[in-house]
Amino acid sequence: MAENRQYDYEYKVQAVKLARKIGQAKAAKELGVPKNTMYGWMRASRLGNGR
């Protein structure tokens, strides 16, 4: 069964920084975050919707 996780804002900011440094897929795998979640955070960051 899938677990519905909640991530705080600071965690997302740090995850996006890591993804910009090493790549989205690699960062998602390293952090144990689904790729689609990471892509959503990256998109929100680009659009200025960080929260």
trRosetta pair geometry for C-beta under 8 A, 3 or more apart (Angstrom, degrees):
i j d omega theta_ij theta_ji phi_ij phi_ji
7 11 4.7 -120 -177 86 98 131
7 12 5.5 115 121 -56 121 89
7 15 7.7 -11 175 -8 150 146
7 33 7.7 16 -69 -114 150 124
8 11 5.0 97 60 5 73 106
8 12 7.4 -141 99 -5 39 89
9 12 5.7 -59 -154 35 33 111
9 13 6.4 34 152 -21 68 105
9 50 7.0 70 -154 144 101 99
9 51 6.0 -15 -110 -106 121 84
10 13 5.6 -50 -147 34 35 114
10 14 6.4 31 155 -15 66 106
11 14 6.0 -58 -150 40 29 108
11 15 6.2 31 152 -21 65 110
12 15 5.5 -55 -145 37 30 114
12 16 6.3 32 156 -20 65 104
12 41 5.1 -153 -160 -137 101 129
12 50 7.2 151 109 -171 126 82
13 16 5.9 -55 -150 34 28 110
13 17 6.6 30 151 -19 62 105
13 50 6.9 33 -83 -163 90 126
14 17 5.6 -51 -150 34 34 114
14 18 6.5 35 152 -18 65 105
15 18 5.7 -54 -150 37 32 112
15 19 6.2 34 151 -21 65 107
15 27 6.4 127 -171 157 73 122
15 31 5.8 19 -121 -79 107 172
15 33 6.6 33 -147 -1 145 161
15 38 6.7 -124 155 -120 120 88
15 41 6.2 18 94 117 119 163
16 19 5.5 -52 -144 36 32 114
16 20 6.5 35 155 -21 64 102
16 41 5.5 -135 -72 139 100 110
16 42 6.0 157 -128 -92 93 61
16 45 4.8 130 -149 -62 152 157
17 20 5.9 -54 -152 33 30 111
17 21 6.5 25 151 -17 62 110
18 21 5.6 -63 -153 38 33 112
18 22 6.2 -22 170 24 72 107
18 27 4.6 139 116 -130 101 122
18 30 7.4 -121 156 76 138 135
18 31 7.3 125 84 -48 152 123
19 22 7.0 -76 -128 58 23 73
19 23 6.7 -57 -163 117 60 19
19 24 4.6 38 -163 -100 114 56
19 27 3.9 -114 -86 35 69 159
19 28 7.4 45 -100 -39 112 74
19 38 5.9 158 -94 -174 144 114
19 41 7.7 135 7 89 155 114
19 42 6.0 -105 114 -80 150 114
21 27 7.8 105 56 -76 81 122
22 26 4.9 -101 135 92 105 129
22 27 5.6 135 71 -60 104 88
22 30 7.6 32 92 -5 149 148
23 26 4.4 68 73 19 104 110
23 27 6.4 -177 84 -12 49 90
24 27 5.9 -62 -145 38 25 108
24 28 6.2 26 159 -21 64 108
24 35 7.2 83 139 -153 99 82
24 38 5.2 149 -170 131 90 123
24 39 6.1 66 178 -80 144 69
24 42 5.9 -45 -106 -43 124 153
25 28 5.8 -54 -148 34 29 113
25 29 6.5 27 155 -17 64 107
25 35 5.9 3 -117 -121 71 116
25 38 7.8 163 -86 80 30 148
26 29 5.8 -56 -150 37 31 110
26 30 6.2 31 153 -20 65 109
27 30 5.6 -56 -144 38 31 112
27 31 6.1 14 162 -5 67 113
27 33 7.9 -15 126 46 77 117
27 38 6.2 148 91 -144 102 144
28 31 6.3 -67 -143 47 24 99
28 33 4.9 -101 -146 76 70 86
28 34 6.7 -38 -171 121 121 17
28 35 4.7 112 123 -95 169 55
28 37 7.2 139 -130 64 112 87
28 38 4.0 -106 -81 -17 108 150
29 32 7.7 28 -178 -71 28 36
29 35 8.0 10 -50 -73 73 89
31 38 7.8 132 53 -83 129 119
33 37 5.1 -112 168 81 100 127
33 38 5.4 114 106 -55 120 96
34 37 4.4 94 66 0 88 106
34 38 7.2 -159 95 -5 48 83
35 38 5.7 -57 -152 37 36 111
35 39 6.2 35 153 -19 69 106
36 39 5.6 -52 -145 38 33 112
36 40 6.3 38 153 -22 64 104
37 40 5.7 -55 -153 34 31 114
37 41 6.6 30 151 -17 64 104
38 41 5.7 -54 -150 35 34 111
38 42 6.3 34 152 -19 66 105
39 42 5.6 -52 -147 36 33 113
39 43 6.3 34 154 -20 65 105
40 43 5.7 -53 -146 36 30 111
40 44 6.3 31 154 -18 65 106
41 44 5.7 -53 -146 38 31 112
41 45 6.2 35 153 -23 64 106
42 45 5.6 -54 -150 34 30 114
42 46 6.5 30 153 -19 64 104
43 46 5.8 -53 -149 35 32 110
43 47 6.3 17 157 -6 66 112
44 47 6.0 -66 -144 48 29 103
44 49 4.4 -91 -157 82 83 89
44 50 6.0 129 136 -95 104 30
45 48 7.8 40 -179 -70 27 25
45 49 7.9 -88 -54 57 21 57
45 50 5.9 53 -101 -93 62 83
